[in-house]
């Protein structure tokens, strides 16, 4: 039986998803191919032997990282396993990096990354982005992102497990520290 895979993401708010779907359709004359937009914080991983979902969720509770506003910077393309992935770069990089490092520090003794999705089995460096197309047909975005002034709040992350290939189900919500608390 295959091992259970997990991922830790930041969900993109519905209003931002709707905005990006309309922008993509106007810009590229086709529908956005990715249904549930997200920001990957931890790429696919497995729980280490003897570790439970509850232990991982508990280790990620009460994050010190605070909620923050994210902004879309520009379009980019990277390649994995012979496919070009079109994405939107996000900022502020330092706030995303701080969140990523805190989560990785808390989780790394409990998880083991799945390297099979990556070229040469090497997990790429963390770079906050929203993937728009996992099979982009060129090596250039063809369009500039323009002055897309859409910003959105990062208020937490979501632990998900794969129930079928590319079908992820929520296990737990992990809130960020709120200034309102």
Secondary structure as GFF3:
##gff-version 3
##sequence-region A 1 181
A	DSSP	beta_strand	6	11	.	.	.	ID=ss1
A	DSSP	alpha_helix	14	28	.	.	.	ID=ss2
A	DSSP	beta_strand	38	47	.	.	.	ID=ss3
A	DSSP	alpha_helix	53	60	.	.	.	ID=ss4
A	DSSP	beta_strand	68	80	.	.	.	ID=ss5
A	DSSP	beta_strand	83	91	.	.	.	ID=ss6
A	DSSP	alpha_helix	93	107	.	.	.	ID=ss7
A	DSSP	beta_strand	111	113	.	.	.	ID=ss8
A	DSSP	three_ten_helix	119	121	.	.	.	ID=ss9
A	DSSP	beta_strand	129	136	.	.	.	ID=ss10
A	DSSP	beta_strand	151	154	.	.	.	ID=ss11
A	DSSP	beta_strand	156	164	.	.	.	ID=ss12
A	DSSP	beta_strand	167	175	.	.	.	ID=ss13
###
